[in-house]
Amino acid sequence: MAEEGENENMEIKLETAPHDPRFQTTNQAKHCWSRYIEYHACVKQKGEEDSECQKFKRWYKSLCPNEWLENWDEQRANGTFPGPV
């Protein structure tokens, strides 16, 4: 068990993608899709370690259901992904 007071110095920061005026409705499926595409386009151009790319990754992971991400990653690996990446 953790010692009392041990977790006092840990800072937890929860974030999600910022508001995007292109996506006004509560259905965020298009927002999720766009951030996923933006991340992979960024990685292709700048590399996976680029801080801007990592920002897109955090955003799509906060917006997209894990099942969708697993399917899209599998499709990308198989060469059957329907997107432009």
C-alpha positions as CSV (number, residue, x, y, z in Angstrom):
1,M,0.0,0.0,0.0
2,A,1.1,3.5,-0.6
3,E,2.4,5.5,2.3
4,E,0.1,8.3,3.5
5,G,1.0,11.5,1.8
6,E,2.9,9.8,-0.9
7,N,0.4,10.8,-3.6
8,E,0.2,14.4,-2.4
9,N,3.0,15.5,-4.8
10,M,1.6,13.8,-7.8
11,E,-0.2,16.2,-10.2
12,I,-2.9,14.6,-12.4
13,K,-4.0,16.7,-15.4
14,L,-7.0,15.6,-17.4
15,E,-7.5,17.1,-20.8
16,T,-9.5,16.6,-23.9
17,A,-9.4,18.1,-27.4
18,P,-10.1,21.8,-27.5
19,H,-13.3,23.2,-29.0
20,D,-13.2,23.1,-32.8
21,P,-15.8,25.4,-34.5
22,R,-15.9,23.0,-37.5
23,F,-17.8,20.5,-35.2
24,Q,-20.8,22.2,-33.6
25,T,-22.9,19.2,-32.7
26,T,-22.6,16.9,-29.8
27,N,-21.9,14.0,-32.2
28,Q,-18.1,14.1,-32.3
29,A,-17.5,11.3,-34.8
30,K,-16.2,13.7,-37.5
31,H,-14.0,15.4,-35.0
32,C,-12.6,12.1,-33.9
33,W,-12.0,11.1,-37.5
34,S,-10.3,14.4,-38.4
35,R,-7.9,14.3,-35.5
36,Y,-7.0,10.7,-36.3
37,I,-6.2,11.6,-39.9
38,E,-4.4,14.8,-38.8
39,Y,-2.2,12.8,-36.4
40,H,-1.1,10.2,-39.0
41,A,-0.5,12.9,-41.7
42,C,1.6,14.8,-39.1
43,V,3.6,11.7,-38.3
44,K,4.2,11.0,-42.0
45,Q,5.5,14.5,-42.4
46,K,7.3,15.3,-39.1
47,G,7.8,12.0,-37.3
48,E,6.1,10.4,-34.3
49,E,8.1,12.2,-31.7
50,D,7.1,15.7,-32.9
51,S,5.2,17.6,-30.2
52,E,2.5,18.8,-32.6
53,C,1.8,15.2,-33.6
54,Q,1.6,14.1,-30.0
55,K,-1.0,16.8,-29.4
56,F,-3.2,15.3,-32.2
57,K,-2.7,11.9,-30.7
58,R,-3.9,13.0,-27.3
59,W,-6.9,14.6,-28.9
60,Y,-8.0,11.7,-31.0
61,K,-7.5,9.3,-28.0
62,S,-9.7,11.5,-25.9
63,L,-12.4,11.7,-28.6
64,C,-12.5,8.3,-30.3
65,P,-13.8,5.0,-28.9
66,N,-11.0,2.5,-28.5
67,E,-12.8,0.0,-30.7
68,W,-12.7,2.4,-33.6
69,L,-9.0,3.1,-33.1
70,E,-8.3,-0.6,-33.0
71,N,-10.2,-1.2,-36.2
72,W,-8.6,1.8,-38.0
73,D,-5.1,0.7,-36.9
74,E,-5.7,-2.8,-38.1
75,Q,-7.0,-1.4,-41.5
76,R,-3.9,0.8,-41.8
77,A,-1.7,-2.3,-41.1
78,N,-3.6,-4.3,-43.8
79,G,-3.6,-1.5,-46.3
80,T,-7.4,-1.3,-46.3
81,F,-7.9,2.0,-44.4
82,P,-10.4,4.2,-46.2
83,G,-8.8,7.5,-45.3
84,P,-6.1,9.5,-47.0
85,V,-3.3,8.4,-44.7
